[in-house]
């Protein structure tokens, strides 16, 4: 009897250890904790199509290589973002645009606080100045509207939140779901409101890295135009919030007026794929 009691005790002890281990791995806390001077190379392939009455009227394809350097400050990090290579096709024809040369020479700085939250952009004033120094006033004015700081900050904040800001400092469990409302501005239509549903999958592997897989869906209460549908998937290391892969696919549905003033159905389809390389010191 005594022997059986000892065996039962060790069996229960072992099972308790297993239960504790499983419970511990059932949740993680995201910590924005990159190494100072980390260099991230982001490779992006993007496709964008405008479709009117089921006919593609405009297509764009870009391949961009961007270097991002994480510089630690007293208040958090400054992320120095600089395009290194830009290749662009419009309707399957290569485009050489002098604007790309200015962008490659003009880094933009993301200001991120210690908690991993976006605080703003800097560097666009220099870009705007270079536009007016290198182009006609009319062309520079048109380009400056596209690279409007307010629009760029809204876009940057949304994208940062999608891959980092929304999760930094927060604890999640396996398959946990979050929901929030979002609003974005588009050139083609009025601001569009939609629901963002995010789900977390723990203990995922990406290229042998231990990651959390974040699945994001864009949903609407109805299909009244304008509206957005789409999804994104992010693989991130919760201990540093270094990202190892990201994909995004979405469609904006809206109505567009034809030459007769009639409203016809149209949509903008976008797909982006990102991959990342890391170095942990700045190359000379």
RODO-2510 file (C-alpha; in nm, 4 decimals, decimal comma):
residues 284
     n   res          X          Y          Z
     1     x     0,0000     0,0000     0,0000
     2     x     0,2820     0,2382     0,0928
     3     x     0,4551     0,1661    -0,2391
     4     x     0,1369     0,2470    -0,4303
     5     x     0,0958     0,5737    -0,2385
     6     x     0,4522     0,6802    -0,3319
     7     x     0,3905     0,5984    -0,7000
     8     x     0,0617     0,7888    -0,6944
     9     x     0,2325     1,0891    -0,5371
    10     x     0,5039     1,1063    -0,8051
    11     x     0,2459     1,0521    -1,0773
    12     x     0,0386     1,3428    -0,9487
    13     x     0,3522     1,5571    -0,9105
    14     x     0,4556     1,4861    -1,2693
    15     x     0,1058     1,5562    -1,4005
    16     x     0,1002     1,8831    -1,2074
    17     x     0,4263     1,9872    -1,3717
    18     x     0,2781     1,9073    -1,7120
    19     x    -0,0356     2,1076    -1,6381
    20     x     0,1732     2,4040    -1,5164
    21     x     0,3887     2,3911    -1,8302
    22     x     0,0903     2,3772    -2,0634
    23     x    -0,0840     2,6612    -1,8784
    24     x     0,2258     2,8794    -1,8970
    25     x     0,2501     2,8334    -2,2746
    26     x    -0,1187     2,9117    -2,3225
    27     x    -0,0544     3,2866    -2,3042
    28     x     0,2214     3,5315    -2,3931
    29     x     0,2941     3,8997    -2,3310
    30     x     0,4149     4,1092    -2,6233
    31     x     0,7183     4,3200    -2,5297
    32     x     0,8486     4,5894    -2,7639
    33     x     1,2157     4,5325    -2,6890
    34     x     1,4339     4,5470    -3,0023
    35     x     1,8103     4,5761    -2,9716
    36     x     1,9527     4,9254    -3,0115
    37     x     2,0989     4,9738    -3,3626
    38     x     1,9065     4,6779    -3,5031
    39     x     1,8945     4,6962    -3,8824
    40     x     1,5870     4,5503    -4,0463
    41     x     1,5661     4,5033    -4,4243
    42     x     1,2056     4,4945    -4,5394
    43     x     1,1345     4,3511    -4,8858
    44     x     0,7878     4,4344    -5,0154
    45     x     0,5991     4,3188    -5,3232
    46     x     0,2696     4,4973    -5,3846
    47     x    -0,0068     4,4760    -5,6427
    48     x    -0,2883     4,7279    -5,6790
    49     x    -0,5731     4,7196    -5,9326
    50     x    -0,8643     4,9500    -6,0025
    51     x    -1,1586     4,7584    -6,1475
    52     x    -1,4654     4,9306    -6,2919
    53     x    -1,7609     4,7236    -6,4144
    54     x    -1,5430     4,4114    -6,3909
    55     x    -1,2776     4,5648    -6,6192
    56     x    -0,9273     4,6481    -6,4920
    57     x    -0,8699     5,0126    -6,5813
    58     x    -0,5437     5,0579    -6,3903
    59     x    -0,2842     4,8224    -6,2446
    60     x     0,0262     4,8920    -6,0408
    61     x     0,3044     4,6624    -5,9263
    62     x     0,5923     4,7613    -5,7015
    63     x     0,8953     4,5929    -5,5501
    64     x     1,0577     4,7930    -5,2709
    65     x     1,3582     4,7243    -5,0513
    66     x     1,3668     4,9373    -4,7349
    67     x     1,6228     4,9685    -4,4567
    68     x     1,4942     5,0447    -4,1064
    69     x     1,7386     5,1281    -3,8257
    70     x     1,6186     5,1159    -3,4634
    71     x     1,7889     5,3955    -3,2656
    72     x     1,7174     5,3922    -2,8930
    73     x     1,6352     5,7280    -2,7296
    74     x     1,5445     5,8447    -2,3789
    75     x     1,1757     5,8234    -2,4719
    76     x     1,1774     5,5059    -2,6802
    77     x     1,3030     5,4558    -3,0347
    78     x     1,3501     5,6521    -3,3542
    79     x     1,3075     5,4242    -3,6548
    80     x     1,4994     5,5624    -3,9525
    81     x     1,3137     5,4364    -4,2595
    82     x     1,4886     5,4687    -4,5958
    83     x     1,3994     5,3064    -4,9313
    84     x     1,7041     5,1469    -5,0956
    85     x     1,5454     5,0166    -5,4158
    86     x     1,2137     5,1000    -5,5848
    87     x     1,0832     4,9235    -5,8953
    88     x     0,7433     5,0213    -6,0284
    89     x     0,5202     4,9158    -6,3160
    90     x     0,2043     5,0929    -6,4325
    91     x    -0,0230     4,8835    -6,6549
    92     x     0,2688     4,6370    -6,6960
    93     x     0,5053     4,9108    -6,8212
    94     x     0,8168     4,9989    -6,6165
    95     x     0,8105     5,3526    -6,4796
    96     x     1,1192     5,5613    -6,4050
    97     x     1,0020     5,8332    -6,1706
    98     x     1,2376     6,1069    -6,0418
    99     x     1,0285     6,1174    -5,7234
   100     x     1,1729     5,7753    -5,6349
   101     x     1,5263     5,9192    -5,6354
   102     x     1,4246     6,1835    -5,3811
   103     x     1,2549     5,9258    -5,1592
   104     x     1,5693     5,7087    -5,1656
   105     x     1,7766     6,0057    -5,0443
   106     x     1,5310     6,1233    -4,7795
   107     x     1,4710     5,8968    -4,4778
   108     x     1,1540     5,9299    -4,2735
   109     x     1,1679     5,8832    -3,8963
   110     x     0,9008     5,6950    -3,6999
   111     x     0,8854     5,8174    -3,3395
   112     x     0,7948     5,5218    -3,1142
   113     x     0,7641     5,5488    -2,7361
   114     x     0,8984     5,3012    -2,4769
   115     x     0,5697     5,1084    -2,4806
   116     x     0,5875     5,0538    -2,8563
   117     x     0,3238     5,3146    -2,9446
   118     x     0,3405     5,5337    -3,2552
   119     x     0,3955     5,9029    -3,1718
   120     x     0,4366     6,0593    -3,5155
   121     x     0,6565     6,1019    -3,8217
   122     x     0,9342     6,3443    -3,9020
   123     x     1,1266     6,4042    -4,2234
   124     x     0,8401     6,4945    -4,4574
   125     x     0,9224     6,8668    -4,4451
   126     x     1,2604     6,7905    -4,6036
   127     x     1,0961     6,5738    -4,8713
   128     x     0,8461     6,8488    -4,9532
   129     x     1,1302     7,1023    -4,9790
   130     x     1,3203     6,8758    -5,2205
   131     x     1,0098     6,8421    -5,4387
   132     x     0,9959     7,2190    -5,4871
   133     x     1,3719     7,2415    -5,5426
   134     x     1,3768     6,9753    -5,8144
   135     x     1,0420     7,0037    -5,9949
   136     x     0,8151     7,2692    -6,1354
   137     x     0,5900     7,4348    -5,8786
   138     x     0,2794     7,2776    -6,0337
   139     x     0,4222     6,9245    -6,0318
   140     x     0,5744     6,9680    -5,6857
   141     x     0,2381     7,0846    -5,5514
   142     x     0,0643     6,7754    -5,6931
   143     x     0,3270     6,5411    -5,5459
   144     x     0,3219     6,7198    -5,2102
   145     x    -0,0532     6,6549    -5,1850
   146     x     0,0066     6,2807    -5,2333
   147     x     0,2795     6,2848    -4,9678
   148     x     0,0746     6,5001    -4,7328
   149     x     0,2131     6,4549    -4,3793
   150     x    -0,1294     6,4102    -4,2208
   151     x    -0,2245     6,1337    -4,4673
   152     x     0,1129     5,9664    -4,4322
   153     x     0,0910     5,9744    -4,0517
   154     x    -0,2578     5,8216    -4,0555
   155     x    -0,1403     5,5440    -4,2876
   156     x     0,1791     5,4847    -4,0874
   157     x    -0,0092     5,4738    -3,7560
   158     x    -0,2636     5,2233    -3,8924
   159     x     0,0075     4,9956    -4,0331
   160     x     0,2185     5,0213    -3,7151
   161     x    -0,0836     4,9342    -3,5018
   162     x    -0,1582     4,6344    -3,7235
   163     x     0,1849     4,4799    -3,6769
   164     x     0,3081     4,6192    -3,3413
   165     x     0,1277     4,8999    -3,1598
   166     x    -0,2013     4,7221    -3,0903
   167     x    -0,0263     4,4344    -2,9100
   168     x     0,2763     4,5850    -2,7329
   169     x     0,2580     4,5325    -2,3561
   170     x    -0,0559     4,3206    -2,3754
   171     x    -0,1044     3,9561    -2,2790
   172     x    -0,2983     3,7198    -2,5060
   173     x    -0,4049     3,3575    -2,4888
   174     x    -0,4121     3,0982    -2,7656
   175     x    -0,6932     3,1677    -3,0172
   176     x    -0,8010     3,4795    -2,8276
   177     x    -1,0010     3,7265    -3,0386
   178     x    -1,0113     4,1058    -3,0283
   179     x    -1,2522     4,3390    -3,2056
   180     x    -1,2251     4,7118    -3,2684
   181     x    -1,3651     4,9740    -3,5044
   182     x    -1,1398     5,1552    -3,7511
   183     x    -1,1764     5,4364    -4,0045
   184     x    -0,9546     5,5105    -4,3051
   185     x    -0,9453     5,7853    -4,5669
   186     x    -0,9194     5,6998    -4,9362
   187     x    -0,8752     5,9209    -5,2421
   188     x    -1,1614     5,7489    -5,4230
   189     x    -1,4359     5,7915    -5,1628
   190     x    -1,5472     5,9246    -4,8261
   191     x    -1,3843     5,7853    -4,5090
   192     x    -1,4661     5,4177    -4,4638
   193     x    -1,5512     5,2640    -4,1244
   194     x    -1,5055     4,8925    -4,0658
   195     x    -1,4493     4,6326    -3,7947
   196     x    -1,1083     4,4780    -3,7329
   197     x    -1,1171     4,1253    -3,5879
   198     x    -0,7799     3,9961    -3,4654
   199     x    -0,7001     3,6412    -3,3521
   200     x    -0,3782     3,5069    -3,1989
   201     x    -0,2184     3,1652    -3,2491
   202     x     0,0653     3,0891    -3,0082
   203     x     0,3701     2,8652    -3,0479
   204     x     0,3837     2,8981    -3,4265
   205     x     0,7049     2,8529    -3,6258
   206     x     0,8241     3,0696    -3,9127
   207     x     1,1605     2,9776    -4,0647
   208     x     1,2446     2,7985    -3,7372
   209     x     1,1666     3,1127    -3,5334
   210     x     0,9264     3,0881    -3,2384
   211     x     0,6451     3,3270    -3,3235
   212     x     0,2900     3,4308    -3,2576
   213     x     0,0746     3,4174    -3,5691
   214     x    -0,1657     3,7134    -3,5804
   215     x    -0,4626     3,6828    -3,8172
   216     x    -0,6535     4,0044    -3,8898
   217     x    -0,9841     4,0270    -4,0749
   218     x    -1,1568     4,3428    -4,1980
   219     x    -1,5323     4,3061    -4,1658
   220     x    -1,8458     4,5171    -4,2224
   221     x    -2,1913     4,5205    -4,0733
   222     x    -2,3383     4,5293    -4,4251
   223     x    -2,2255     4,5587    -4,7880
   224     x    -2,3423     4,9153    -4,8377
   225     x    -2,0795     5,0962    -5,0447
   226     x    -1,8218     5,2125    -4,9642
   227     x    -1,6915     4,9194    -4,7605
   228     x    -1,3755     4,7126    -4,7130
   229     x    -1,3123     4,3402    -4,7010
   230     x    -0,9796     4,1719    -4,6494
   231     x    -0,7294     4,0149    -4,4159
   232     x    -0,3710     4,0237    -4,2970
   233     x    -0,1350     3,7722    -4,1355
   234     x     0,1682     3,8657    -3,9234
   235     x     0,4353     3,6402    -3,7707
   236     x     0,6120     3,8142    -3,4817
   237     x     0,8494     3,7287    -3,1968
   238     x     0,6583     3,8289    -2,8790
   239     x     0,9797     3,8857    -2,6784
   240     x     1,1124     4,1617    -2,9075
   241     x     0,8263     4,2234    -3,1536
   242     x     1,0636     4,1639    -3,4433
   243     x     0,8461     4,0727    -3,7414
   244     x     0,9425     3,7868    -3,9719
   245     x     0,6574     3,7848    -4,2228
   246     x     0,3511     3,9883    -4,3103
   247     x     0,0862     3,9631    -4,5813
   248     x    -0,2128     4,1859    -4,6470
   249     x    -0,4968     4,1519    -4,8968
   250     x    -0,7965     4,3846    -4,9103
   251     x    -1,0579     4,5267    -5,1456
   252     x    -1,2276     4,8657    -5,1269
   253     x    -1,5754     4,8579    -5,2824
   254     x    -1,7236     5,1927    -5,3871
   255     x    -1,9299     5,3659    -5,6562
   256     x    -1,7735     5,5809    -5,9253
   257     x    -1,9418     5,8274    -6,1591
   258     x    -1,9031     5,7737    -6,5341
   259     x    -1,9001     6,0441    -6,8052
   260     x    -2,2814     6,0630    -6,7886
   261     x    -2,2801     6,1215    -6,4142
   262     x    -2,4163     5,7742    -6,3445
   263     x    -2,2847     5,5783    -6,0488
   264     x    -2,1262     5,2472    -6,1446
   265     x    -1,9674     4,9795    -5,9207
   266     x    -1,5908     4,9951    -5,8792
   267     x    -1,3267     4,8472    -5,6519
   268     x    -0,9611     4,8817    -5,5580
   269     x    -0,7840     4,5515    -5,4949
   270     x    -0,4535     4,5495    -5,3049
   271     x    -0,2155     4,2740    -5,2047
   272     x     0,1162     4,3162    -5,0222
   273     x     0,3727     4,0608    -4,9157
   274     x     0,6595     4,1457    -4,6819
   275     x     0,9633     3,9522    -4,5678
   276     x     1,2328     4,0643    -4,3289
   277     x     1,6041     4,0249    -4,2658
   278     x     1,7776     4,1373    -3,9464
   279     x     2,1259     4,2542    -3,8557
   280     x     2,2118     4,3648    -3,5074
   281     x     2,4713     4,6327    -3,5851
   282     x     2,4841     4,9133    -3,8396
   283     x     2,7015     4,8272    -4,1358
   284     x     2,9767     5,0737    -4,2153
***
